[in-house]
Amino acid sequence: MRRFRVAATAAAVALAAVLCIFSASCADASLMTDDDLQKRVELNCRFDLLEVGEERRYYVEIKPAGSVDDLRFFSSDDAVATVDSNGMVIALAAGEAKITARSEKASCEDVMEIVVYDEILVADEAQNGGRSFAEAVGGDGKTSIALFGDFLEPVTIKGDVYVTGIDGARLSSVTVGEGGAFSAENVTFYSGQDIEGGVFVGKGGWFKASGCRFESDEDGPVGTAVLAEDGFTGVDVSDCEFYGFACAVDARPSDGEISVRNNIFSDSDVAVSVDVRLPGSGTNAGMTGKIEDNIFLHCVECSRFSYCGKYEGELDFEDEGIKV
């Protein structure tokens, strides 16, 4: 999930410094002697982010010093990352793995978690070797990216891209092109003066958001947070917050699937609008999915469903959530 880079980005190092803490765990203390209870192995980090191809060594403190002579390291997933006898970790593929330092004799161990990405990008492009977010997602391959900072240039997603926002990372205008798939977690999608924000899902595009925030600082509800154009493949939005849009989620006619669940919509004219009417035919698209368990705060209209005659698709609007 990342490109090769030996040195960690400054932001990743800073994050690791904040997250790395000492902690030890000992198994089955009831069977240990008084001497064994004094023995500990402590990794110097609890959590870390790495890029594919990156190498980083983690250290272990042994208490009392010299009391453990059988220390070994293990990775929970060698396909993601390997670790050698000196605690040197090599990130091989995007994913998650746990690194364990263990003494069998003392029945003590310590565990840390690492998450590996194809790319770790910070808003200052100088720290990315001059690469922008747009360049990172420009290919057609599957890419996993961790973002630090504000990335407010328009971006088009053509391949399969998964993005995690760190410490409130922001994106502005994202277009998911035909055949593209974009998954976002903990990202803020921002629109403001001279910035048209939101996510635009084109024909054949797929978008999933979890734990994201969509916000506009314009006066009054304006714009659209998520616009799914005619013929989109899928939209899945859950556990997100929307604030200040004329229409927060707008889905146009498609045989695709839409799911809008467990979100909070605030200060919007229309929270969710779904139109399945096929232009000029008098019939409806076969859209499927659910709109359920959402909370609406100061919204003029919670949900709007437009169709021709009787709708025979499998779209569930029964639970419109809580309106405040």
Secondary structure as the mmCIF struct_conf table of DSSP 4:
data_model
#
loop_
_struct_conf.conf_type_id
_struct_conf.id
_struct_conf.beg_label_comp_id
_struct_conf.beg_label_asym_id
_struct_conf.beg_label_seq_id
_struct_conf.end_label_comp_id
_struct_conf.end_label_asym_id
_struct_conf.end_label_seq_id
STRN STRN1 ARG A 2 ARG A 2
BEND BEND1 VAL A 6 ALA A 7
HELX_LH_PP_P HELX_LH_PP_P1 ALA A 8 THR A 9
HELX_RH_AL_P HELX_RH_AL_P1 ALA A 10 LEU A 19
STRN STRN2 SER A 25 CYS A 26
BEND BEND2 ALA A 27 ALA A 27
HELX_RH_3T_P HELX_RH_3T_P1 ALA A 29 LEU A 31
BEND BEND3 MET A 32 MET A 32
HELX_RH_AL_P HELX_RH_AL_P2 ASP A 34 LEU A 37
TURN_TY1_P TURN_TY1_P1 GLN A 38 GLN A 38
STRN STRN3 ARG A 40 LEU A 43
BEND BEND4 ASN A 44 ASN A 44
BEND BEND5 ARG A 46 ARG A 46
STRN STRN4 PHE A 47 GLU A 51
TURN_TY1_P TURN_TY1_P2 VAL A 52 GLY A 53
STRN STRN5 GLU A 55 ARG A 57
STRN STRN6 VAL A 60 LYS A 63
BEND BEND6 PRO A 64 PRO A 64
TURN_TY1_P TURN_TY1_P3 ALA A 65 GLY A 66
STRN STRN7 LEU A 71 SER A 75
BEND BEND7 SER A 76 SER A 76
TURN_TY1_P TURN_TY1_P4 ASP A 78 VAL A 80
STRN STRN8 ALA A 81 VAL A 83
TURN_TY1_P TURN_TY1_P5 SER A 85 ASN A 86
STRN STRN9 MET A 88 ALA A 91
BEND BEND8 ALA A 93 ALA A 94
STRN STRN10 GLY A 95 SER A 103
TURN_TY1_P TURN_TY1_P6 GLU A 104 SER A 107
STRN STRN11 CYS A 108 TYR A 117
STRN STRN12 ASP A 118 ASP A 118
STRN STRN13 GLU A 119 VAL A 122
BEND BEND9 ALA A 123 ASP A 124
HELX_RH_3T_P HELX_RH_3T_P2 GLU A 125 ASN A 128
TURN_TY1_P TURN_TY1_P7 GLY A 129 GLY A 130
HELX_RH_AL_P HELX_RH_AL_P3 PHE A 133 ALA A 136
TURN_TY1_P TURN_TY1_P8 VAL A 137 VAL A 137
BEND BEND10 GLY A 139 GLY A 141
STRN STRN14 LYS A 142 PHE A 151
BEND BEND11 GLU A 153 GLU A 153
STRN STRN15 VAL A 155 ILE A 157
BEND BEND12 GLY A 159 GLY A 159
STRN STRN16 ASP A 160 LEU A 171
STRN STRN17 SER A 173 VAL A 176
TURN_TY1_P TURN_TY1_P9 GLU A 178 GLY A 179
STRN STRN18 ALA A 181 GLU A 185
BEND BEND13 ASN A 186 ASN A 186
STRN STRN19 THR A 188 SER A 191
STRN STRN20 GLY A 192 GLY A 192
TURN_TY1_P TURN_TY1_P10 GLN A 193 ASP A 194
STRN STRN21 ILE A 195 ILE A 195
STRN STRN22 GLY A 198 VAL A 201
TURN_TY1_P TURN_TY1_P11 LYS A 203 GLY A 204
STRN STRN23 TRP A 206 SER A 210
BEND BEND14 GLY A 211 GLY A 211
STRN STRN24 ARG A 213 SER A 216
BEND BEND15 GLU A 218 PRO A 221
BEND BEND16 GLY A 223 GLY A 223
STRN STRN25 THR A 224 ALA A 228
TURN_TY1_P TURN_TY1_P12 ASP A 230 GLY A 231
STRN STRN26 GLY A 234 SER A 238
BEND BEND17 ASP A 239 ASP A 239
STRN STRN27 GLU A 241 TYR A 243
BEND BEND18 GLY A 244 GLY A 244
BEND BEND19 ALA A 246 ALA A 246
STRN STRN28 CYS A 247 ALA A 251
BEND BEND20 PRO A 253 PRO A 253
BEND BEND21 ASP A 255 GLY A 256
STRN STRN29 GLU A 257 ARG A 261
BEND BEND22 ASN A 262 ASN A 262
STRN STRN30 ILE A 264 SER A 266
BEND BEND23 ASP A 267 ASP A 267
BEND BEND24 ASP A 269 ASP A 269
STRN STRN31 VAL A 270 ASP A 275
STRN STRN32 ARG A 277 ARG A 277
HELX_LH_PP_P HELX_LH_PP_P2 LEU A 278 LEU A 278
TURN_TY1_P TURN_TY1_P13 PRO A 279 SER A 281
BEND BEND25 GLY A 282 GLY A 282
STRN STRN33 ASN A 284 ASN A 284
STRN STRN34 THR A 288 GLU A 292
BEND BEND26 ASP A 293 ASP A 293
STRN STRN35 ILE A 295 LEU A 297
BEND BEND27 HIS A 298 HIS A 298
BEND BEND28 VAL A 300 VAL A 300
STRN STRN36 GLU A 301 SER A 306
BEND BEND29 CYS A 308 LYS A 310
BEND BEND30 GLY A 313 GLY A 313
STRN STRN37 GLU A 314 ASP A 316
BEND BEND31 GLU A 318 GLU A 318
STRN STRN38 ILE A 322 LYS A 323
#
